[in-house]
């Protein structure tokens, strides 16, 4: 019985992590697409964000 309890929690944790990663990637992609290519400080953005 104790071995069956952690399995659903692990499954839920994996689902939550996957959704969070997907949301973060979508947010980053939308931000990069929405932001103009000619930023006032291109060097600063490039140094902070490698991609």
PyMOL commands that set and color helices and strands:
alter all, ss='L'
color gray80, all
select helices_A, chain A and resi 2-34+42-48
alter helices_A, ss='H'
color red, helices_A
deselect
rebuild
show_as cartoon
